[in-house]
Amino acid sequence: MSNQKSNLEYHIIVLGSSATGKTSITVQMCFSHLVEIYDPIIQDSYRSQVVIDKEIAYIEILDTPGAEEYSAMRLSDIRSGDGYLIVYAINDRNSFDQVQMFREEILRVKDSDEETIMLVGNKSDLEQDRQVSLTEREDLAKSMCCKCLETSTLRSHNVEEAFFEIVRQIRKKRQENKKISNKPLKRHGKHKFRCDLM
């Protein structure tokens, strides 16, 4: 595989509690159709070739199980990720409360204090059953230093944008890392993580 092609590949891991719609989001992104029958998965991988901001992107999406009994498998999956979608359902408070746990898993496995994460509130069509406010979502995303949005697979709302935005963030991080690696090493001073999502 050429370096040029590998630079256009993006490994995205979809995490979240059970029944938040992770599989529906993934399938709709790759095949543009709604999953009407819910079938809990252990693990599934999908590939999609798209054009984002006039540049080809080869996206590999790994849909992971949310159930606790599969946590060991999930940790193994996290290692391969370039970026992560953490999904909760706006009508399920418990799934929102689990978001930080998934983030901590990512940082622990990657041995990092900064990873490319998108917070996704799914099932926005169930507004009448909402248990997580927009303010709570924004506050959590700010504390995690990540972008956020709400999606609806029923209405095909923001699903593609969630994946496109995480690819943009990965691209930005790769460009920054490339600039850093091309700079001469300094004897003094430490690089400090700066939360910059503009």
MARBA-3410 file (N, C-alpha, C, O; in Angstrom, 1 decimal):
198
0.8,-1.2,0.0,0.0,0.0,0.0,0.9,1.2,0.0,1.8,1.4,0.8 ~ 0.6,2.2,-0.9,1.4,3.4,-1.0,1.2,4.3,0.2,0.1,4.3,0.8 ~ 2.2,5.1,0.5,2.0,6.1,1.6,0.9,7.1,1.2,0.1,7.6,2.1 ~ 0.8,7.4,-0.1,-0.3,8.4,-0.5,-1.7,7.8,-0.2,-2.5,8.6,0.3 ~ -1.9,6.5,-0.5,-3.2,6.0,-0.2,-3.4,5.8,1.3,-4.5,6.1,1.8
-2.4,5.4,2.0,-2.5,5.2,3.5,-2.9,6.6,4.2,-3.5,6.6,5.2 ~ -2.4,7.7,3.6,-2.7,9.0,4.2,-4.1,9.4,3.9,-4.6,10.3,4.6 ~ -4.8,8.7,3.0,-6.2,9.0,2.7,-7.1,8.0,3.5,-8.3,8.1,3.3 ~ -6.5,7.1,4.3,-7.3,6.2,5.0,-7.6,6.6,6.4,-6.7,7.2,7.1 ~ -8.8,6.4,6.9,-9.2,6.8,8.2,-9.9,5.7,8.9,-11.0,5.2,8.5
-9.4,5.3,10.0,-10.0,4.2,10.8,-10.8,4.8,12.0,-10.3,5.4,12.9 ~ -12.1,4.7,11.9,-13.0,5.3,12.8,-13.7,4.3,13.7,-14.3,3.3,13.1 ~ -13.6,4.4,15.0,-14.2,3.4,15.9,-15.5,4.0,16.5,-15.5,5.2,17.0 ~ -16.6,3.3,16.4,-17.9,3.8,16.9,-18.1,3.1,18.3,-18.2,1.9,18.3 ~ -18.2,3.9,19.3,-18.4,3.4,20.7,-19.7,4.0,21.3,-20.2,5.0,20.8
-20.1,3.3,22.3,-21.3,3.8,23.0,-22.1,2.6,23.7,-21.8,1.5,23.4 ~ -23.0,3.0,24.5,-23.8,1.9,25.2,-24.7,1.2,24.2,-24.8,1.6,23.1 ~ -25.2,0.1,24.6,-26.1,-0.7,23.8,-27.3,0.0,23.5,-27.8,0.8,24.3 ~ -27.9,-0.2,22.3,-29.1,0.3,21.8,-29.1,1.8,21.6,-30.2,2.5,21.7 ~ -28.0,2.4,21.4,-27.9,3.9,21.1,-28.1,4.2,19.6,-28.2,5.3,19.2
-28.0,3.1,18.8,-28.1,3.3,17.4,-26.8,3.4,16.6,-26.7,3.9,15.5 ~ -25.7,2.8,17.2,-24.4,2.8,16.6,-24.4,2.1,15.3,-23.8,2.6,14.3 ~ -25.1,0.9,15.2,-25.1,0.2,14.0,-25.9,0.9,12.9,-25.6,1.0,11.7 ~ -27.0,1.5,13.3,-27.9,2.3,12.4,-27.1,3.5,11.8,-27.2,3.7,10.6 ~ -26.3,4.2,12.6,-25.5,5.3,12.1,-24.5,4.8,11.1,-24.3,5.4,10.1
-23.8,3.7,11.5,-22.7,3.2,10.6,-23.3,2.7,9.3,-22.7,3.0,8.2 ~ -24.4,1.9,9.3,-24.9,1.4,8.1,-25.5,2.5,7.2,-25.3,2.4,6.0 ~ -26.1,3.5,7.8,-26.6,4.6,7.0,-25.5,5.4,6.4,-25.7,5.8,5.2 ~ -24.4,5.5,7.1,-23.3,6.2,6.5,-22.7,5.5,5.2,-22.4,6.1,4.2 ~ -22.6,4.2,5.3,-22.0,3.4,4.3,-23.0,3.0,3.2,-22.6,2.8,2.0
-24.2,2.8,3.5,-25.2,2.2,2.5,-26.4,3.1,2.3,-27.3,2.8,1.5 ~ -26.5,4.2,3.0,-27.6,5.2,2.9,-29.0,4.5,3.1,-30.0,4.9,2.4 ~ -29.1,3.6,4.0,-30.5,3.1,4.3,-30.6,2.9,5.8,-29.6,2.7,6.5 ~ -31.8,2.8,6.3,-32.1,2.7,7.7,-32.2,1.3,8.1,-32.8,0.4,7.4 ~ -31.6,1.0,9.2,-31.7,-0.3,9.9,-33.0,-0.4,10.7,-33.1,0.3,11.7
-34.0,-1.1,10.2,-35.3,-1.1,10.8,-35.4,-2.2,11.9,-36.2,-2.1,12.8 ~ -34.6,-3.3,11.8,-34.7,-4.3,12.7,-33.4,-4.3,13.5,-32.3,-4.5,12.9 ~ -33.5,-4.2,14.8,-32.3,-4.1,15.7,-31.8,-5.5,16.0,-32.5,-6.3,16.5 ~ -30.5,-5.7,15.6,-29.9,-7.0,15.9,-28.5,-6.7,16.5,-27.6,-6.3,15.9 ~ -28.4,-6.9,17.9,-27.2,-6.5,18.6,-26.0,-7.2,18.0,-26.0,-8.4,17.7
-24.9,-6.5,17.7,-23.8,-7.0,17.1,-22.7,-7.3,18.1,-22.7,-6.7,19.2 ~ -21.8,-8.1,17.8,-20.5,-8.3,18.6,-19.5,-7.4,18.0,-18.8,-6.7,18.8 ~ -19.4,-7.4,16.7,-18.4,-6.4,16.0,-18.7,-6.5,14.6,-19.0,-7.6,14.0 ~ -18.5,-5.4,13.9,-18.7,-5.4,12.4,-17.9,-4.2,11.9,-17.7,-3.2,12.5 ~ -17.3,-4.5,10.7,-16.5,-3.5,10.0,-17.0,-3.1,8.7,-17.5,-4.0,7.9
-17.0,-1.9,8.3,-17.5,-1.4,7.0,-16.5,-0.4,6.4,-15.7,0.2,7.1 ~ -16.5,-0.4,5.1,-15.6,0.5,4.3,-16.4,1.4,3.4,-17.4,0.9,2.8 ~ -16.0,2.6,3.3,-16.7,3.6,2.4,-15.7,4.5,1.8,-14.8,5.0,2.5 ~ -15.9,4.8,0.5,-15.0,5.8,-0.2,-15.9,7.0,-0.4,-16.9,6.9,-1.1 ~ -15.5,8.1,0.1,-16.2,9.4,-0.1,-15.3,10.5,-0.5,-14.1,10.4,-0.4
-15.9,11.6,-0.8,-15.1,12.8,-1.1,-15.5,13.9,-0.1,-16.7,14.3,0.1 ~ -14.5,14.3,0.7,-14.8,15.3,1.8,-13.9,16.5,1.5,-12.7,16.5,1.4 ~ -14.6,17.6,1.3,-13.9,18.9,1.0,-12.9,18.7,-0.2,-11.8,19.2,-0.2 ~ -13.5,18.1,-1.3,-12.8,17.8,-2.6,-11.6,16.9,-2.5,-10.7,16.9,-3.4 ~ -11.5,16.1,-1.4,-10.4,15.2,-1.3,-11.0,13.8,-0.9,-11.9,13.7,-0.1
-10.5,12.8,-1.6,-10.9,11.4,-1.4,-10.6,11.0,0.0,-9.5,11.3,0.5 ~ -11.5,10.2,0.6,-11.2,9.6,1.9,-11.7,8.2,1.9,-12.9,7.9,1.5 ~ -10.9,7.3,2.3,-11.2,5.9,2.5,-11.5,5.6,3.9,-10.6,5.6,4.8 ~ -12.8,5.5,4.3,-13.2,5.4,5.7,-13.4,3.9,6.0,-14.2,3.3,5.4 ~ -12.8,3.5,7.0,-13.1,2.1,7.6,-13.7,2.4,9.0,-13.1,3.0,9.9
-14.9,1.9,9.1,-15.7,2.1,10.3,-15.9,0.8,11.1,-16.3,-0.2,10.5 ~ -15.5,0.8,12.3,-15.6,-0.4,13.2,-16.7,-0.1,14.2,-16.6,0.7,15.0 ~ -17.8,-0.9,14.0,-19.0,-0.8,14.9,-18.8,-1.8,16.1,-18.7,-3.0,15.9 ~ -18.6,-1.2,17.3,-18.3,-2.0,18.4,-19.5,-2.4,19.3,-20.5,-1.6,19.3 ~ -19.4,-3.4,20.1,-20.5,-3.8,21.0,-20.5,-2.9,22.2,-19.4,-2.5,22.7
-21.6,-2.5,22.7,-21.7,-1.7,23.9,-21.8,-2.4,25.2,-21.5,-1.9,26.3 ~ -22.2,-3.7,25.1,-22.3,-4.5,26.3,-21.0,-4.7,27.1,-20.0,-4.9,26.5 ~ -21.1,-4.7,28.4,-19.9,-4.8,29.2,-19.2,-6.1,29.0,-17.9,-6.1,29.2 ~ -19.9,-7.1,28.7,-19.2,-8.4,28.6,-18.2,-8.4,27.4,-17.4,-9.4,27.3 ~ -18.3,-7.5,26.5,-17.4,-7.4,25.4,-16.3,-6.3,25.5,-15.7,-5.9,24.6
-16.1,-5.9,26.8,-15.2,-4.8,27.0,-13.8,-5.1,26.6,-13.1,-4.2,26.1 ~ -13.3,-6.3,26.8,-12.0,-6.7,26.4,-11.8,-6.6,24.9,-10.8,-6.1,24.4 ~ -12.8,-7.1,24.1,-12.8,-7.0,22.7,-12.8,-5.5,22.2,-12.0,-5.1,21.3 ~ -13.6,-4.7,22.9,-13.6,-3.3,22.6,-12.3,-2.6,22.8,-11.9,-1.7,22.0 ~ -11.6,-2.9,23.9,-10.3,-2.3,24.1,-9.3,-2.6,23.1,-8.5,-1.8,22.7
-9.4,-3.8,22.5,-8.5,-4.2,21.4,-8.8,-3.4,20.2,-7.9,-3.0,19.5 ~ -10.1,-3.2,19.9,-10.5,-2.4,18.8,-10.0,-1.0,18.8,-9.7,-0.4,17.8 ~ -10.1,-0.4,20.0,-9.7,1.0,20.2,-8.3,1.3,19.7,-8.0,2.4,19.2 ~ -7.4,0.3,19.9,-6.0,0.5,19.6,-5.8,0.9,18.1,-4.9,1.7,17.8 ~ -6.7,0.5,17.2,-6.5,0.7,15.8,-7.1,2.0,15.3,-7.0,2.3,14.1
-7.7,2.8,16.2,-8.5,3.9,15.7,-7.7,5.2,15.5,-6.7,5.4,16.2 ~ -8.1,5.9,14.4,-7.6,7.3,14.2,-8.5,8.3,14.8,-8.1,9.4,15.2 ~ -9.8,7.9,14.9,-10.8,8.8,15.5,-11.9,8.0,16.0,-12.1,6.9,15.7 ~ -12.7,8.7,16.9,-13.7,7.9,17.6,-15.1,8.7,17.7,-15.1,9.9,18.0 ~ -16.2,8.0,17.3,-17.5,8.6,17.6,-18.0,7.9,18.9,-18.2,6.7,18.9
-18.3,8.7,19.9,-18.9,8.2,21.1,-20.4,8.6,21.0,-20.8,9.7,21.0 ~ -21.3,7.5,20.9,-22.7,7.7,20.6,-23.5,7.5,21.9,-23.3,6.5,22.6 ~ -24.4,8.4,22.2,-25.4,8.2,23.2,-26.8,8.5,22.6,-26.9,9.1,21.5 ~ -27.9,8.1,23.2,-29.2,8.4,22.7,-29.8,9.5,23.6,-29.7,9.5,24.8 ~ -30.4,10.5,22.9,-30.9,11.6,23.7,-32.1,11.3,24.6,-32.4,12.0,25.5
-32.7,10.1,24.4,-33.8,9.6,25.2,-33.3,8.6,26.2,-34.2,7.9,26.8 ~ -32.0,8.5,26.4,-31.5,7.5,27.4,-30.4,8.2,28.2,-29.2,8.2,27.8 ~ -30.8,8.6,29.4,-29.8,9.3,30.3,-28.6,8.4,30.6,-27.5,8.9,30.7 ~ -28.9,7.2,30.9,-27.8,6.3,31.2,-26.7,6.2,30.1,-25.5,6.2,30.4 ~ -27.1,6.2,28.9,-26.1,6.1,27.8,-25.3,7.4,27.8,-24.1,7.3,27.4
-25.9,8.5,28.1,-25.1,9.8,28.2,-24.1,9.7,29.4,-23.0,10.2,29.3 ~ -24.6,9.2,30.5,-23.7,9.1,31.7,-22.5,8.2,31.4,-21.5,8.3,32.1 ~ -22.6,7.3,30.4,-21.5,6.3,30.1,-20.5,6.9,29.2,-19.4,6.3,29.0 ~ -20.7,8.1,28.6,-19.8,8.7,27.7,-18.4,8.9,28.2,-17.4,8.5,27.5 ~ -18.3,9.4,29.4,-17.0,9.6,30.0,-16.2,8.4,30.1,-15.0,8.3,30.0
-16.9,7.3,30.5,-16.2,6.0,30.6,-15.6,5.5,29.3,-14.5,5.0,29.3 ~ -16.3,5.7,28.2,-15.8,5.3,26.9,-14.6,6.2,26.5,-13.6,5.8,26.0 ~ -14.7,7.5,26.9,-13.5,8.4,26.6,-12.3,8.0,27.4,-11.2,8.0,26.9 ~ -12.5,7.7,28.7,-11.4,7.2,29.5,-10.8,5.9,29.0,-9.6,5.8,29.1 ~ -11.6,5.0,28.4,-11.1,3.8,27.8,-10.2,4.2,26.6,-9.1,3.6,26.5
-10.6,5.1,25.8,-9.8,5.5,24.6,-8.5,6.1,25.1,-7.4,5.6,24.6 ~ -8.5,7.0,26.0,-7.2,7.6,26.5,-6.3,6.6,27.1,-5.1,6.7,27.0 ~ -6.9,5.7,27.9,-6.0,4.7,28.6,-5.4,3.8,27.6,-4.2,3.5,27.7 ~ -6.2,3.3,26.6,-5.6,2.3,25.7,-4.6,3.0,24.8,-3.6,2.4,24.4 ~ -4.9,4.2,24.4,-4.0,4.9,23.5,-2.8,5.6,24.2,-1.9,6.1,23.6
-2.9,5.5,25.6,-1.8,6.1,26.4,-1.6,7.6,26.0,-0.5,8.0,25.7 ~ -2.7,8.3,26.1,-2.7,9.7,25.6,-3.6,10.5,26.4,-4.6,10.0,27.0 ~ -3.4,11.9,26.4,-4.4,12.8,27.0,-5.2,13.5,26.0,-5.9,14.5,26.3 ~ -5.0,13.2,24.7,-5.7,13.8,23.6,-5.9,12.9,22.5,-5.0,12.3,21.9 ~ -7.2,12.6,22.1,-7.5,11.8,21.0,-8.6,12.5,20.2,-9.3,13.4,20.7
-8.8,12.2,18.9,-9.8,12.8,18.1,-11.2,12.1,18.3,-11.4,11.0,17.9 ~ -12.1,12.8,19.0,-13.3,12.3,19.4,-14.5,13.2,18.9,-14.4,14.4,19.0 ~ -15.6,12.6,18.5,-16.8,13.3,18.2,-17.9,12.8,19.1,-18.1,11.6,19.2 ~ -18.6,13.7,19.8,-19.7,13.3,20.7,-21.0,13.4,19.9,-21.3,14.4,19.3 ~ -21.7,12.2,19.8,-22.9,12.2,18.9,-24.1,11.8,19.8,-24.2,10.7,20.4
-25.1,12.7,19.8,-26.4,12.4,20.4,-27.3,11.9,19.4,-27.8,12.7,18.6 ~ -27.6,10.6,19.4,-28.5,10.0,18.4,-29.9,10.0,18.8,-30.3,10.3,19.9 ~ -30.8,9.8,17.8,-32.2,9.7,18.0,-32.8,11.1,18.3,-33.7,11.2,19.1 ~ -32.4,12.1,17.6,-32.9,13.4,17.8,-34.3,13.6,17.3,-35.0,14.6,17.7 ~ -34.8,12.6,16.6,-36.3,12.6,16.2,-37.2,12.3,17.4,-38.4,12.5,17.3
-36.6,11.8,18.5,-37.4,11.5,19.7,-37.4,12.7,20.7,-37.2,12.5,21.9 ~ -37.5,13.9,20.2,-37.5,15.1,21.0,-38.4,15.0,22.2,-38.1,15.5,23.3 ~ -39.6,14.4,22.0,-40.6,14.4,23.0,-40.2,13.5,24.2,-40.7,13.6,25.3 ~ -39.2,12.6,24.0,-38.7,11.7,25.0,-37.3,12.1,25.5,-36.6,11.3,26.2 ~ -36.9,13.3,25.1,-35.5,13.8,25.5,-35.2,13.7,27.0,-36.0,14.2,27.8
-34.1,13.1,27.3,-33.6,13.1,28.7,-32.3,13.8,28.9,-31.8,14.1,30.0 ~ -31.7,14.2,27.7,-30.4,14.9,27.8,-30.5,16.2,27.0,-30.8,16.3,25.8 ~ -30.3,17.3,27.7,-30.5,18.7,27.1,-29.4,19.0,26.2,-28.3,18.4,26.3 ~ -29.6,20.0,25.3,-28.5,20.5,24.4,-27.4,21.1,25.3,-26.3,21.0,24.9 ~ -27.8,21.8,26.3,-26.8,22.5,27.2,-25.9,21.4,27.8,-24.7,21.6,27.9
-26.5,20.3,28.3,-25.6,19.3,28.9,-24.7,18.7,27.8,-23.5,18.4,28.1 ~ -25.2,18.5,26.6,-24.3,18.0,25.6,-23.2,18.9,25.3,-22.0,18.5,25.2 ~ -23.5,20.2,25.2,-22.4,21.2,24.9,-21.4,21.2,26.0,-20.2,21.3,25.8 ~ -21.9,21.2,27.2,-21.0,21.3,28.4,-20.1,20.0,28.4,-18.9,20.2,28.7 ~ -20.6,18.9,28.2,-19.8,17.7,28.2,-18.8,17.7,27.1,-17.6,17.4,27.3
-19.2,18.1,25.9,-18.3,18.2,24.7,-17.1,19.2,25.1,-16.0,19.0,24.7 ~ -17.5,20.3,25.7,-16.5,21.3,26.1,-15.5,20.7,27.0,-14.3,20.9,26.9 ~ -16.0,20.0,28.0,-15.1,19.4,29.0,-14.2,18.3,28.4,-13.1,18.0,28.9 ~ -14.6,17.7,27.3,-13.9,16.6,26.6,-13.0,17.2,25.5,-12.2,16.5,24.9 ~ -13.2,18.5,25.3,-12.5,19.2,24.2,-12.7,18.6,22.9,-11.8,18.2,22.1
-14.0,18.4,22.5,-14.3,17.7,21.3,-15.6,18.4,20.7,-16.3,19.1,21.4 ~ -15.8,18.2,19.4,-17.0,18.7,18.8,-18.2,17.7,19.0,-18.0,16.6,19.4 ~ -19.4,18.2,18.8,-20.6,17.4,19.1,-21.7,17.8,18.1,-21.7,18.9,17.6 ~ -22.6,16.9,17.9,-23.8,17.2,17.2,-24.8,16.1,17.5,-24.5,15.1,18.1 ~ -26.1,16.3,17.0,-27.1,15.3,17.2,-27.5,14.7,15.8,-27.5,15.4,14.8
-27.8,13.5,15.8,-28.2,12.8,14.6,-29.5,12.1,14.7,-30.0,11.8,15.8 ~ -30.1,11.8,13.6,-31.3,10.9,13.5,-31.2,10.0,12.2,-31.1,10.5,11.1 ~ -31.1,8.8,12.4,-31.1,7.9,11.3,-32.4,7.8,10.7,-32.6,7.5,9.5 ~ -33.5,8.0,11.4,-34.8,7.9,10.9,-35.0,9.1,9.9,-35.7,8.9,8.9 ~ -34.5,10.2,10.2,-34.6,11.4,9.3,-33.4,11.6,8.4,-33.3,12.6,7.7
-32.4,10.7,8.5,-31.1,10.9,7.8,-30.5,12.3,8.1,-30.1,12.9,7.2 ~ -30.5,12.6,9.3,-30.0,13.9,9.7,-28.7,13.9,10.4,-28.5,13.2,11.4 ~ -27.7,14.5,9.8,-26.4,14.7,10.4,-25.5,13.5,10.5,-24.4,13.5,11.0 ~ -26.0,12.4,10.0,-25.2,11.1,10.0,-23.9,11.3,9.2,-22.8,11.0,9.7 ~ -24.0,11.6,8.0,-22.8,11.8,7.1,-21.9,12.9,7.7,-20.7,12.8,7.7
-22.5,14.0,8.2,-21.8,15.1,8.7,-20.9,14.7,9.9,-19.8,15.2,10.1 ~ -21.4,13.8,10.8,-20.7,13.3,11.9,-19.4,12.6,11.5,-18.3,12.9,12.0 ~ -19.5,11.8,10.5,-18.3,11.1,10.0,-17.3,12.0,9.2,-16.1,12.0,9.3 ~ -17.9,12.9,8.4,-17.1,13.9,7.7,-16.3,14.8,8.6,-15.2,15.1,8.4 ~ -17.0,15.2,9.7,-16.3,16.1,10.6,-15.2,15.4,11.4,-14.1,16.0,11.6
-15.4,14.1,11.7,-14.3,13.4,12.4,-13.1,13.2,11.5,-11.9,13.3,11.9 ~ -13.4,13.0,10.2,-12.3,12.9,9.2,-11.5,14.3,9.1,-10.3,14.3,9.0 ~ -12.3,15.4,9.1,-11.6,16.7,9.0,-10.7,16.9,10.2,-9.6,17.4,10.1 ~ -11.2,16.4,11.4,-10.4,16.6,12.6,-9.1,15.7,12.5,-8.0,16.1,13.0 ~ -9.2,14.5,12.0,-8.1,13.6,11.8,-7.1,14.3,10.9,-5.9,14.3,11.1
-7.6,14.8,9.8,-6.7,15.4,8.8,-5.9,16.6,9.4,-4.7,16.7,9.2 ~ -6.6,17.4,10.2,-6.0,18.5,10.9,-4.9,18.1,11.8,-3.8,18.7,11.9 ~ -5.2,17.0,12.6,-4.2,16.5,13.5,-3.0,16.0,12.8,-1.9,16.2,13.2 ~ -3.2,15.3,11.7,-2.1,14.7,10.9,-1.2,15.8,10.3,0.0,15.8,10.3 ~ -1.9,16.9,9.9,-1.1,18.0,9.3,-0.3,18.7,10.4,0.9,19.1,10.2
-0.9,18.8,11.6,-0.1,19.4,12.7,1.0,18.6,13.2,2.1,19.1,13.4 ~ 0.8,17.3,13.2,1.9,16.3,13.6,3.0,16.4,12.5,4.2,16.3,12.9 ~ 2.6,16.5,11.3,3.6,16.6,10.2,4.5,17.8,10.4,5.7,17.8,10.2 ~ 3.8,18.9,10.7,4.6,20.2,10.9,5.6,20.1,12.1,6.7,20.5,12.0 ~ 5.1,19.4,13.1,5.9,19.3,14.3,7.1,18.4,14.0,8.2,18.7,14.4
6.9,17.3,13.3,7.9,16.4,13.0,9.0,17.0,12.0,10.1,16.5,12.0 ~ 8.6,18.0,11.2,9.5,18.6,10.3,10.3,19.8,10.9,11.2,20.3,10.4 ~ 9.9,20.1,12.2,10.6,21.2,12.9,11.9,20.6,13.6,11.9,19.5,14.0 ~ 13.0,21.4,13.6,14.2,20.9,14.4,13.9,20.8,15.8,13.1,21.6,16.4 ~ 14.5,19.8,16.5,14.2,19.5,17.9,14.8,20.6,18.7,15.9,21.2,18.4
14.1,21.0,19.8,14.7,22.0,20.7,15.1,21.3,22.0,14.5,20.3,22.4 ~ 16.1,21.9,22.7,16.6,21.3,23.9,15.7,21.6,25.1,15.6,20.9,26.0 ~ 15.0,22.8,25.0,14.2,23.2,26.2,12.8,23.5,25.8,12.5,23.7,24.6 ~ 11.9,23.4,26.8,10.5,23.7,26.5,9.7,22.4,26.3,10.2,21.4,25.7 ~ 8.5,22.4,26.7,7.6,21.3,26.5,6.4,21.7,25.7,5.9,22.8,25.8
5.9,20.7,24.9,4.7,21.0,24.1,3.5,20.8,25.0,3.3,19.8,25.6 ~ 2.6,21.8,25.0,1.4,21.7,25.9,0.2,21.5,25.0,0.1,22.1,23.9 ~ -0.7,20.6,25.4,-1.9,20.4,24.7,-2.8,21.6,24.8,-3.1,22.1,25.8 ~ -3.3,22.0,23.6,-4.2,23.2,23.5,-5.5,22.8,22.9,-5.5,22.2,21.8 ~ -6.6,23.1,23.6,-7.9,22.7,23.0,-8.3,23.7,22.0,-8.7,24.9,22.3
-8.2,23.3,20.7,-8.5,24.2,19.6,-9.3,23.5,18.6,-8.8,22.7,17.8 ~ -10.6,23.8,18.6,-11.5,23.1,17.6,-12.1,24.1,16.6,-13.1,23.8,15.9 ~ -11.4,25.2,16.4,-11.9,26.2,15.4,-11.6,25.7,14.0,-11.9,26.3,13.0
END
